[in-house]
Amino acid sequence: MKTINEIELRFILEEIILADLKHSQLTIGLANLGLDPMDNHYLGIADLVARLIGVQNDQEKDRFMEVYMEFVNRSADSHVDTTNEELKMLSKECLEALLGVLV
């Protein structure tokens, strides 16, 4: 298996977070319309991201989820379009905030 460097890992993490934010934007929108309960569509991406950035103890996990869910909720307020530019910026901001949890 190929070893990835830190720059590649950051890009991969941003793309994973972007996918989850886009998914959350959809599920929150559906829930707001009363069309579907959100817990039916949990993908576990936050758990994967936490593991990839090295979240280890319960205190870090709790703080990680607080920060992550803040960005998930913010994704619902982002403009929906085909370029995903707003969500891409949110994804980058989210990763930086999550990495700050480990400091």
TACORHU-V80115 format. One record per residue. N is the residue number from 0. RES is the residue in three letters. BURIAL is 1 if it has 16 or more other C-alpha atoms within 10 Angstrom, else 0. D_LAST is the distance of its C-alpha to the last C-alpha in Angstrom with 2 decimals. Layout:
n:N res:RES burial:BURIAL d_last:D_LAST
n:N res:RES burial:BURIAL d_last:D_LAST
This chain:
n:0 res:MET burial:0 d_last:29.21
n:1 res:LYS burial:0 d_last:27.68
n:2 res:THR burial:0 d_last:24.30
n:3 res:ILE burial:0 d_last:22.17
n:4 res:ASN burial:0 d_last:20.07
n:5 res:GLU burial:0 d_last:16.68
n:6 res:ILE burial:0 d_last:18.61
n:7 res:GLU burial:0 d_last:20.78
n:8 res:LEU burial:0 d_last:18.04
n:9 res:ARG burial:1 d_last:16.43
n:10 res:PHE burial:0 d_last:20.03
n:11 res:ILE burial:0 d_last:20.74
n:12 res:LEU burial:1 d_last:17.76
n:13 res:GLU burial:1 d_last:18.85
n:14 res:GLU burial:0 d_last:22.38
n:15 res:ILE burial:1 d_last:21.64
n:16 res:ILE burial:1 d_last:19.87
n:17 res:LEU burial:1 d_last:22.82
n:18 res:ALA burial:1 d_last:25.27
n:19 res:ASP burial:1 d_last:23.81
n:20 res:LEU burial:1 d_last:23.78
n:21 res:LYS burial:1 d_last:27.37
n:22 res:HIS burial:1 d_last:28.37
n:23 res:SER burial:1 d_last:26.91
n:24 res:GLN burial:1 d_last:28.75
n:25 res:LEU burial:1 d_last:31.91
n:26 res:THR burial:1 d_last:31.57
n:27 res:ILE burial:1 d_last:30.66
n:28 res:GLY burial:1 d_last:33.65
n:29 res:LEU burial:0 d_last:35.89
n:30 res:ALA burial:0 d_last:34.85
n:31 res:ASN burial:0 d_last:35.50
n:32 res:LEU burial:0 d_last:38.94
n:33 res:GLY burial:0 d_last:39.51
n:34 res:LEU burial:0 d_last:39.96
n:35 res:ASP burial:0 d_last:37.58
n:36 res:PRO burial:0 d_last:35.11
n:37 res:MET burial:0 d_last:31.53
n:38 res:ASP burial:0 d_last:30.85
n:39 res:ASN burial:0 d_last:33.42
n:40 res:HIS burial:0 d_last:31.22
n:41 res:TYR burial:0 d_last:27.79
n:42 res:LEU burial:0 d_last:26.72
n:43 res:GLY burial:0 d_last:23.66
n:44 res:ILE burial:0 d_last:21.71
n:45 res:ALA burial:1 d_last:18.60
n:46 res:ASP burial:0 d_last:18.75
n:47 res:LEU burial:0 d_last:19.14
n:48 res:VAL burial:1 d_last:16.21
n:49 res:ALA burial:1 d_last:13.94
n:50 res:ARG burial:0 d_last:15.50
n:51 res:LEU burial:0 d_last:15.31
n:52 res:ILE burial:0 d_last:11.59
n:53 res:GLY burial:0 d_last:11.21
n:54 res:VAL burial:1 d_last:10.68
n:55 res:GLN burial:0 d_last:12.42
n:56 res:ASN burial:0 d_last:13.02
n:57 res:ASP burial:0 d_last:14.82
n:58 res:GLN burial:0 d_last:12.37
n:59 res:GLU burial:1 d_last:9.83
n:60 res:LYS burial:1 d_last:13.11
n:61 res:ASP burial:0 d_last:14.42
n:62 res:ARG burial:0 d_last:11.68
n:63 res:PHE burial:1 d_last:11.72
n:64 res:MET burial:0 d_last:15.49
n:65 res:GLU burial:0 d_last:15.61
n:66 res:VAL burial:1 d_last:13.89
n:67 res:TYR burial:1 d_last:15.92
n:68 res:MET burial:1 d_last:19.09
n:69 res:GLU burial:0 d_last:18.76
n:70 res:PHE burial:1 d_last:19.08
n:71 res:VAL burial:1 d_last:21.80
n:72 res:ASN burial:0 d_last:23.70
n:73 res:ARG burial:0 d_last:23.38
n:74 res:SER burial:1 d_last:24.84
n:75 res:ALA burial:1 d_last:28.03
n:76 res:ASP burial:0 d_last:28.57
n:77 res:SER burial:1 d_last:28.21
n:78 res:HIS burial:0 d_last:31.45
n:79 res:VAL burial:0 d_last:32.85
n:80 res:ASP burial:0 d_last:34.25
n:81 res:THR burial:0 d_last:34.76
n:82 res:THR burial:0 d_last:32.38
n:83 res:ASN burial:0 d_last:29.25
n:84 res:GLU burial:0 d_last:28.01
n:85 res:GLU burial:0 d_last:26.58
n:86 res:LEU burial:1 d_last:24.77
n:87 res:LYS burial:1 d_last:23.52
n:88 res:MET burial:0 d_last:21.86
n:89 res:LEU burial:1 d_last:20.46
n:90 res:SER burial:1 d_last:19.16
n:91 res:LYS burial:1 d_last:17.35
n:92 res:GLU burial:0 d_last:15.91
n:93 res:CYS burial:1 d_last:14.93
n:94 res:LEU burial:1 d_last:13.13
n:95 res:GLU burial:0 d_last:11.11
n:96 res:ALA burial:0 d_last:10.29
n:97 res:LEU burial:1 d_last:9.56
n:98 res:LEU burial:0 d_last:7.21
n:99 res:GLY burial:0 d_last:5.30
n:100 res:VAL burial:1 d_last:5.63
n:101 res:LEU burial:0 d_last:3.80
n:102 res:VAL burial:0 d_last:0.00
